[in-house]
Amino acid sequence: MTKPQERRFDGRQADLAAIHIAKKTLRWSEDEYRDVMATVCSGIRSSALLDVTGRKRFLAHLQACVLANRGGRGTKVAVPKKQASKGLTGRPAKMWSLWMQLADAGRVQHRTMASLCAFGERQTGVARLEWMTSHQEDLVIESLKRWLERGE
């Protein structure tokens, strides 16, 4: 009689499950999710291809985004109450994600929605993310991506 093959648990499945739960919580589309992953994880667009370090990095980023959407409970992330109660989706969620990546890299001093809105206002002249047109949102997203790529 042959013994069933023992499975070694390395945490990979738990990490992948947590990543997908966070994606569902954030209500990101598949494209948004993969774009954020590619930005955070050096071009990798599938969580199955992430190594341990990549999974941990991406999961930490997703958790920061989830906490930001919930009003920063349990962290020092400050979000105006109006935006926290709505939850971010679509392009504003992508802007927030890029802003958190810049904060993680030490390139922005304040991890707040107010700081992101101030940046967006300097770029577009519009004070709130939800008031921006799609063209203005694209301008802010591309500016944040270029800033992240520059590595200042």
C-alpha positions in Angstrom: 0.0 0.0 0.0 1.4 3.4 -1.0 1.2 6.3 1.3 -0.6 9.4 0.0 2.0 12.0 -1.1 2.5 14.5 1.7 2.1 18.1 0.7 4.5 20.6 2.1 2.7 23.8 3.0 4.9 26.8 2.1 2.3 29.5 2.5 2.0 30.0 -1.3 -1.7 29.0 -1.4 -2.5 31.2 1.6 -0.8 34.2 0.0 -2.6 33.7 -3.3 -5.9 33.3 -1.5 -5.3 36.5 0.5 -4.3 38.4 -2.7 -7.6 37.3 -4.4 -9.7 38.2 -1.4 -8.1 41.7 -1.3 -8.8 42.1 -5.1 -12.4 41.2 -4.5 -12.7 43.5 -1.5 -11.2 46.4 -3.6 -13.7 45.6 -6.4 -11.0 46.0 -9.0 -11.5 44.8 -12.6 -9.2 42.1 -13.9 -7.3 44.8 -15.9 -6.9 47.1 -13.0 -5.7 44.3 -10.8 -3.1 43.1 -13.3 -2.0 46.7 -14.1 -1.4 47.4 -10.4 0.4 44.0 -10.0 2.6 44.8 -13.0 3.5 48.2 -11.5 4.2 46.8 -8.0 5.9 43.6 -9.1 8.2 44.6 -11.9 6.0 43.7 -14.9 4.6 40.4 -13.6 0.9 40.2 -14.4 -0.1 36.9 -12.8 0.0 36.2 -9.1 0.8 32.5 -9.9 4.2 33.7 -11.3 5.2 35.7 -8.2 7.9 34.4 -5.9 7.7 34.6 -2.1 9.1 38.1 -2.0 6.8 39.3 -4.8 3.7 37.8 -3.2 4.5 39.5 0.1 5.2 42.8 -1.5 2.0 42.7 -3.6 -0.1 41.5 -0.6 1.3 44.4 1.6 0.4 46.9 -1.1 -3.2 45.4 -1.5 -3.6 45.5 2.3 -2.7 49.1 2.3 -5.2 49.8 -0.4 -7.9 47.9 1.5 -7.2 49.8 4.7 -7.2 53.1 2.8 -10.7 52.2 1.4 -11.9 51.4 4.9 -10.9 54.7 6.3 -7.5 53.6 7.6 -8.8 51.6 10.5 -5.8 50.1 12.3 -3.2 52.2 10.5 -2.0 55.7 10.2 -3.4 56.0 6.7 -5.8 59.0 6.7 -8.6 59.3 4.2 -11.3 61.9 4.2 -14.6 60.4 5.4 -16.5 61.2 2.2 -14.1 59.2 0.1 -13.6 56.4 2.7 -17.3 55.7 2.9 -17.6 55.4 -0.8 -14.7 53.1 -1.4 -12.5 53.7 -4.5 -13.1 51.9 -7.8 -11.7 52.4 -11.3 -9.2 55.1 -12.0 -9.3 56.7 -8.5 -8.4 53.3 -7.1 -5.5 53.1 -9.5 -4.3 56.6 -8.5 -4.5 55.6 -4.9 -2.5 52.4 -5.6 0.2 54.3 -7.4 0.3 56.9 -4.6 0.8 54.1 -2.0 3.6 52.7 -4.1 5.3 56.1 -4.1 4.8 56.3 -0.3 6.3 52.8 0.0 9.3 53.9 -2.0 9.7 57.0 0.2 8.9 59.5 -2.5 5.9 61.1 -0.9 5.8 62.3 2.7 2.1 61.9 3.4 0.1 58.7 2.8 -3.2 60.6 2.7 -6.1 61.0 0.3 -5.8 64.8 0.8 -2.2 64.7 -0.4 -3.2 62.7 -3.5 -6.0 65.1 -4.2 -3.6 68.0 -3.8 -1.2 66.4 -6.3 -4.2 65.8 -8.7 -5.2 69.4 -8.3 -1.7 70.6 -9.2 -1.8 68.4 -12.3 -5.4 69.2 -13.5 -6.8 72.2 -11.6 -9.6 69.9 -10.2 -9.7 69.5 -6.4 -11.4 66.1 -6.1 -10.6 62.8 -7.8 -14.3 62.0 -8.4 -14.8 65.4 -10.2 -12.1 64.7 -12.8 -12.9 63.8 -16.4 -11.4 60.6 -17.8 -8.7 62.6 -19.6 -7.7 64.3 -16.4 -7.7 61.0 -14.6 -5.4 59.6 -17.3 -3.1 62.6 -16.9 -2.8 62.0 -13.2 -2.2 58.3 -13.5 0.5 58.7 -16.2 2.2 61.4 -14.1 2.2 59.1 -11.1 3.6 56.2 -13.2 6.4 58.4 -14.6 7.3 59.6 -11.1 7.4 56.0 -9.9 9.6 55.0 -12.9 12.0 57.9 -12.4 13.0 56.6 -9.0 14.0 60.0 -7.7 
